[in-house]
Amino acid sequence: MKQLFLASLLGSTIAMCTAAMAADTDLKTLEAAAKAEGAVNSVGMPDDWANWKGTWEDLAKTYGLKHIDTDMSSAQEIAKFAAEKDNASADIGDVGAAFGPIAVKQGVVQPYKPSTWAQVPDWAKDKDGNWALAYTGTIAFIVNKKLLHGSEAPKSWADLKTGKYKVSIGDVSTAAQAANGVLAAALANGGDEKNIQPALLMFADIAKQGRLSLANPTIATMEKGEVEVGVVWDFNGLSYKAKMANPDDYVVLIPSDGSVISGYTTIINKYAKHPNAAKLTREYIFSDAGQINLAKGNARPIRAEHLTLPADVQAKLLPNEQYKKVTPIKDADAWEKTSKALPQKWQEEVIINMQ
């Protein structure tokens, strides 16, 4: 029996070593193929979003990959992949979680599972490797305290309802951030992925009062003083604040009465001209170094439980207690349907009330 056990154990060990060697060989093959392609072109992955700059610099330094990005929304990225087909100008994109399954249904992506695949939670990935969230975002407020004229910064959606703040949420028809902002408001007011009516009623009321701003909450609009309260991903809010001339004028917080946690996934173009460079990019994003790069951009890495973040990076993130009432998307299919219907509902029930 002992001999059988030892033989079995030895066989398992050899199999594990062989698998590890095969994975290592596959990675070396991928690296060589990516280096031969020499470039990776992205969409929706600009330098100032979640510190993509750090990843592009690392890929250039380590593998010699040249890079260009064209910034666009999740919906625009998928439309671009579909429209260009074999004339593809983009290899990889970064889209909101709800858009990963949409890209798969439209047949515009190809799979790749990075070597750290097992450390990505099941809820955050496609079983076939077509998409996987690299980092999470939670809807937050960024508040320019100087524009509040003595009022206290809002700490909840309830405060937004009753206050005098001008609210900027962005374009819900194109931006995953804005759509998730609506869902967060719905969850805090008793709604869910199927029922965003509480949020539409709240924003309609804000619009009637002349407090809904059409300014997209970005660094540029905030620097111009066009945004009092912006509804943004936490990582964007923290990044924007850090880049302001007077960061202390701004506060970033998770609304205390509820919010939504979601994330962003890379999608690799089925028609990519540099498919190996795109796969190597995903591999790097899910490595320790790539995950820490995202954390440096104030995004919470999907492999956070398997990482030790540098103390200075950890200190830049919001405290854990702010995330107590944060809810993940529980019904992705329902949210996909709702988010598709959202642009028209927003026009008919919210924008129509603007003064």
C-alpha positions as CSV (number, residue, x, y, z in Angstrom):
1,M,0.0,0.0,0.0
2,K,2.9,2.3,0.9
3,Q,4.5,1.6,-2.5
4,L,1.2,2.4,-4.2
5,F,0.8,5.6,-2.2
6,L,4.4,6.7,-2.9
7,A,4.0,5.9,-6.6
8,S,0.8,7.9,-6.7
9,L,2.4,10.8,-4.8
10,L,5.4,10.7,-7.1
11,G,3.1,10.6,-10.1
12,S,1.2,13.6,-8.8
13,T,4.4,15.6,-8.1
14,I,5.7,14.8,-11.6
15,A,2.4,15.9,-13.1
16,M,2.4,19.2,-11.2
17,C,6.1,19.9,-12.1
18,T,5.3,19.0,-15.8
19,A,2.3,21.4,-15.7
20,A,4.4,24.1,-14.2
21,M,7.1,23.6,-16.8
22,A,4.5,23.6,-19.5
23,A,3.0,26.9,-18.2
24,D,6.4,28.4,-18.0
25,T,7.2,27.3,-21.5
26,D,3.9,28.6,-22.8
27,L,4.6,32.0,-21.2
28,K,8.0,32.1,-22.8
29,T,6.5,31.3,-26.1
30,L,3.8,34.0,-25.6
31,E,6.5,36.6,-24.7
32,A,8.5,35.8,-27.8
33,A,5.5,36.0,-30.0
34,A,4.4,39.3,-28.4
35,K,7.9,40.8,-28.8
36,A,7.9,39.8,-32.5
37,E,4.6,41.7,-32.9
38,G,6.2,44.6,-31.2
39,A,3.1,46.7,-30.4
40,V,-0.3,46.6,-28.6
41,N,-3.0,49.1,-29.4
42,S,-5.7,49.7,-26.8
43,V,-9.1,51.4,-26.5
44,G,-10.5,52.8,-23.3
45,M,-7.2,52.4,-21.4
46,P,-5.8,55.9,-21.1
47,D,-2.8,56.7,-19.0
48,D,-4.8,58.5,-16.3
49,W,-7.4,55.8,-15.8
50,A,-6.5,53.4,-13.0
51,N,-2.8,54.0,-13.7
52,W,-2.7,52.3,-17.0
53,K,0.3,54.4,-17.7
54,G,2.4,52.3,-15.3
55,T,1.4,49.1,-17.1
56,W,2.2,50.5,-20.6
57,E,5.6,51.7,-19.4
58,D,6.4,48.3,-17.9
59,L,5.4,46.5,-21.1
60,A,7.5,48.8,-23.2
61,K,10.5,48.5,-20.8
62,T,10.3,44.7,-20.4
63,Y,9.0,43.5,-23.8
64,G,9.7,46.4,-26.1
65,L,6.0,46.8,-26.9
66,K,5.0,50.1,-28.5
67,H,1.6,51.4,-27.4
68,I,-1.2,53.8,-28.4
69,D,-4.6,54.3,-26.8
70,T,-7.8,55.8,-28.1
71,D,-10.1,56.6,-25.2
72,M,-13.8,55.7,-25.7
73,S,-16.7,54.2,-23.8
74,S,-17.4,50.5,-23.3
75,A,-20.2,50.5,-25.9
76,Q,-18.1,52.3,-28.4
77,E,-15.2,49.8,-27.9
78,I,-17.4,46.8,-28.7
79,A,-19.0,48.6,-31.7
80,K,-15.5,49.4,-33.0
81,F,-14.4,45.8,-32.8
82,A,-17.5,44.7,-34.7
83,A,-17.3,47.4,-37.3
84,E,-13.6,47.1,-38.2
85,K,-13.4,43.3,-38.2
86,D,-10.2,42.3,-40.2
87,N,-9.2,46.0,-40.5
88,A,-8.8,46.1,-36.7
89,S,-6.9,49.1,-35.3
90,A,-7.4,47.9,-31.7
91,D,-6.1,44.8,-30.0
92,I,-7.4,45.1,-26.5
93,G,-10.0,47.2,-24.6
94,D,-11.2,47.8,-21.0
95,V,-15.0,47.7,-20.5
96,G,-17.4,47.8,-17.6
97,A,-18.4,44.4,-16.2
98,A,-21.8,44.4,-17.9
99,F,-20.2,44.7,-21.3
100,G,-18.0,41.6,-21.0
101,P,-20.9,39.2,-21.7
102,I,-22.3,41.6,-24.4
103,A,-18.9,41.4,-26.2
104,V,-19.0,37.6,-26.1
105,K,-22.6,37.5,-27.4
106,Q,-21.5,39.8,-30.3
107,G,-18.7,37.4,-31.1
108,V,-15.9,40.1,-31.2
109,V,-13.6,38.7,-28.5
110,Q,-11.1,35.9,-28.1
111,P,-10.2,34.1,-24.8
112,Y,-7.1,34.1,-22.8
113,K,-6.7,32.8,-19.2
114,P,-3.7,34.4,-17.4
115,S,-1.5,32.1,-15.2
116,T,-3.1,33.6,-12.0
117,W,-6.6,32.6,-13.2
118,A,-7.4,30.4,-10.2
119,Q,-7.0,33.5,-7.9
120,V,-9.7,35.4,-9.8
121,P,-13.1,34.9,-8.0
122,D,-15.7,32.9,-10.1
123,W,-18.2,35.8,-10.0
124,A,-15.5,38.1,-11.6
125,K,-14.7,36.0,-14.7
126,D,-16.1,34.2,-17.7
127,K,-15.5,30.4,-17.4
128,D,-14.0,30.3,-20.9
129,G,-11.6,33.1,-20.4
130,N,-13.3,35.7,-22.7
131,W,-13.3,38.3,-19.9
132,A,-12.3,38.7,-16.2
133,L,-12.4,41.7,-14.0
134,A,-8.9,43.0,-13.2
135,Y,-10.0,45.5,-10.7
136,T,-13.1,46.6,-8.9
137,G,-14.7,50.0,-8.6
138,T,-17.3,51.2,-6.2
139,I,-19.5,54.2,-6.9
140,A,-18.4,57.2,-4.8
141,F,-18.9,61.0,-4.6
142,I,-16.2,63.5,-5.3
143,V,-17.1,66.8,-3.7
144,N,-15.6,70.2,-4.3
145,K,-16.0,71.7,-0.9
146,K,-15.2,75.2,-2.1
147,L,-18.3,75.3,-4.2
148,L,-20.7,74.3,-1.5
149,H,-20.9,77.8,0.0
150,G,-20.8,76.7,3.6
151,S,-23.0,73.6,3.2
152,E,-21.6,70.3,4.5
153,A,-20.4,67.8,1.9
154,P,-23.1,65.2,1.2
155,K,-22.3,61.8,2.8
156,S,-25.3,59.9,1.3
157,W,-27.8,59.7,-1.5
158,A,-30.4,61.0,1.0
159,D,-28.2,64.1,1.4
160,L,-28.2,64.6,-2.4
161,K,-32.0,64.5,-2.4
162,T,-32.5,67.1,0.2
163,G,-29.5,69.3,-0.4
164,K,-28.8,72.2,-2.7
165,Y,-25.8,70.5,-4.5
166,K,-25.5,70.4,-8.2
167,V,-25.0,66.8,-9.2
168,S,-22.9,65.6,-12.2
169,I,-23.2,61.9,-13.2
170,G,-22.1,62.0,-16.8
171,D,-23.7,60.3,-19.9
172,V,-25.6,57.2,-18.8
173,S,-26.1,56.2,-22.5
174,T,-22.4,55.6,-23.1
175,A,-20.4,55.4,-19.8
176,A,-20.5,52.3,-17.5
177,Q,-19.5,54.6,-14.6
178,A,-22.7,56.8,-15.1
179,A,-24.9,53.7,-15.5
180,N,-23.6,52.1,-12.4
181,G,-24.1,55.5,-10.6
182,V,-27.8,55.1,-11.4
183,L,-27.8,51.5,-10.1
184,A,-26.0,52.6,-6.9
185,A,-28.7,55.2,-6.2
186,A,-31.4,52.6,-6.9
187,L,-29.9,50.1,-4.5
188,A,-29.6,52.8,-1.8
189,N,-33.3,53.6,-2.3
190,G,-34.8,50.1,-2.3
191,G,-34.3,49.2,-5.9
192,D,-32.3,46.5,-7.6
193,E,-30.9,45.4,-11.0
194,K,-34.5,45.0,-12.3
195,N,-35.9,48.1,-10.7
196,I,-34.0,51.4,-11.1
197,Q,-37.2,53.4,-10.7
198,P,-36.2,54.8,-7.3
199,A,-33.0,56.3,-8.8
200,L,-34.9,57.7,-11.9
201,L,-37.4,59.4,-9.5
202,M,-34.6,60.8,-7.4
203,F,-32.6,62.2,-10.4
204,A,-35.9,63.5,-12.0
205,D,-36.5,65.5,-8.8
206,I,-33.0,66.8,-8.8
207,A,-33.4,67.8,-12.5
208,K,-36.7,69.6,-11.7
209,Q,-34.9,71.7,-9.1
210,G,-32.3,72.7,-11.7
211,R,-29.6,70.7,-9.8
212,L,-28.7,68.1,-12.4
213,S,-25.5,69.1,-14.3
214,L,-24.7,67.8,-17.7
215,A,-21.0,68.3,-17.1
216,N,-19.1,65.0,-17.2
217,P,-17.2,64.6,-13.9
218,T,-13.6,64.7,-15.2
219,I,-10.4,66.4,-14.1
220,A,-11.0,69.1,-16.8
221,T,-14.5,70.0,-15.7
222,M,-13.5,69.9,-12.0
223,E,-10.6,72.2,-12.6
224,K,-12.9,74.6,-14.3
225,G,-15.2,74.6,-11.3
226,E,-18.1,73.0,-13.2
227,V,-18.6,70.1,-10.8
228,E,-19.9,70.4,-7.2
229,V,-20.7,66.7,-6.6
230,G,-19.5,64.2,-9.1
231,V,-20.7,60.6,-9.2
232,V,-17.7,58.5,-10.0
233,W,-15.8,55.3,-9.4
234,D,-13.8,55.5,-6.2
235,F,-10.6,55.0,-8.1
236,N,-11.4,57.8,-10.4
237,G,-12.4,60.2,-7.6
238,L,-9.1,59.4,-5.7
239,S,-7.0,59.9,-8.8
240,Y,-8.7,63.2,-9.7
241,K,-8.3,64.5,-6.2
242,A,-4.6,63.7,-6.2
243,K,-4.1,65.6,-9.5
244,M,-5.9,68.8,-8.4
245,A,-3.9,72.0,-7.7
246,N,-5.5,72.0,-4.2
247,P,-6.4,68.4,-3.3
248,D,-7.6,69.5,0.1
249,D,-10.5,71.3,-1.5
250,Y,-12.0,67.9,-2.5
251,V,-13.4,64.9,-0.5
252,V,-14.0,61.4,-1.9
253,L,-16.4,59.1,-0.1
254,I,-18.6,56.1,-0.5
255,P,-22.3,57.1,0.1
256,S,-23.2,55.7,3.5
257,D,-26.7,54.5,2.6
258,G,-25.5,52.2,-0.1
259,S,-23.5,51.8,-3.3
260,V,-22.6,49.2,-6.0
261,I,-19.3,47.5,-6.4
262,S,-18.5,46.3,-9.9
263,G,-15.4,46.3,-12.0
264,Y,-13.7,46.5,-15.4
265,T,-12.5,43.7,-17.7
266,T,-10.1,43.6,-20.6
267,I,-11.5,42.3,-23.8
268,I,-9.2,41.0,-26.5
269,N,-10.3,41.8,-30.0
270,K,-11.1,38.6,-32.0
271,Y,-9.6,40.3,-35.0
272,A,-6.5,41.8,-33.2
273,K,-3.5,42.5,-35.4
274,H,-1.3,41.9,-32.3
275,P,-3.1,39.0,-30.6
276,N,-0.1,37.7,-28.6
277,A,0.8,41.2,-27.4
278,A,-2.8,41.6,-26.3
279,K,-2.7,38.3,-24.4
280,L,0.6,39.2,-22.8
281,T,-0.9,42.5,-21.7
282,R,-3.7,40.6,-19.9
283,E,-1.1,38.3,-18.4
284,Y,0.8,41.2,-17.1
285,I,-2.3,43.0,-15.8
286,F,-3.1,40.0,-13.6
287,S,0.4,39.5,-12.3
288,D,1.5,40.9,-8.9
289,A,3.2,43.9,-10.6
290,G,0.2,44.6,-12.8
291,Q,-2.2,44.4,-10.0
292,I,-0.1,46.7,-7.8
293,N,0.0,49.2,-10.8
294,L,-3.8,49.3,-10.7
295,A,-3.7,49.9,-6.9
296,K,-1.3,52.8,-7.5
297,G,-4.1,54.2,-9.6
298,N,-6.5,53.8,-6.6
299,A,-8.3,50.8,-8.1
300,R,-8.8,47.8,-5.9
301,P,-7.1,44.8,-7.6
302,I,-9.2,41.7,-8.1
303,R,-6.4,39.6,-6.6
304,A,-6.1,41.8,-3.5
305,E,-6.4,38.9,-1.1
306,H,-3.3,37.4,-2.7
307,L,-1.2,40.6,-2.7
308,T,0.8,42.5,-0.2
309,L,0.4,46.1,-1.3
310,P,3.1,48.6,-0.5
311,A,2.1,50.7,2.6
312,D,2.1,54.0,0.7
313,V,-0.2,52.5,-1.9
314,Q,-2.6,51.0,0.7
315,A,-2.7,54.3,2.5
316,K,-4.1,56.0,-0.7
317,L,-7.2,53.8,-0.8
318,L,-10.4,54.6,1.1
319,P,-10.8,53.0,4.5
320,N,-12.5,49.6,4.6
321,E,-15.3,50.8,6.8
322,Q,-16.7,53.0,4.0
323,Y,-17.5,49.8,2.1
324,K,-19.9,48.3,4.7
325,K,-23.1,48.9,2.6
326,V,-21.6,48.2,-0.8
327,T,-23.4,45.6,-2.9
328,P,-22.1,43.6,-5.9
329,I,-24.3,43.1,-8.9
330,K,-26.3,39.9,-8.1
331,D,-28.3,39.5,-11.3
332,A,-26.0,40.3,-14.3
333,D,-28.6,39.2,-16.9
334,A,-31.2,41.5,-15.4
335,W,-28.7,44.4,-15.2
336,E,-27.7,43.9,-18.8
337,K,-31.4,44.3,-19.9
338,T,-31.9,47.2,-17.6
339,S,-28.8,49.0,-18.6
340,K,-29.8,48.7,-22.3
341,A,-33.1,50.3,-21.6
342,L,-31.6,53.0,-19.3
343,P,-30.6,55.6,-22.0
344,Q,-34.2,55.9,-23.2
345,K,-35.6,55.9,-19.7
346,W,-33.1,58.6,-18.7
347,Q,-34.2,60.8,-21.5
348,E,-37.9,60.3,-21.0
349,E,-38.0,60.4,-17.2
350,V,-35.0,62.5,-16.1
351,I,-33.6,64.8,-18.8
352,I,-37.1,66.0,-19.8
353,N,-37.4,67.6,-16.4
354,M,-34.2,69.7,-16.7
355,Q,-34.8,73.4,-16.3
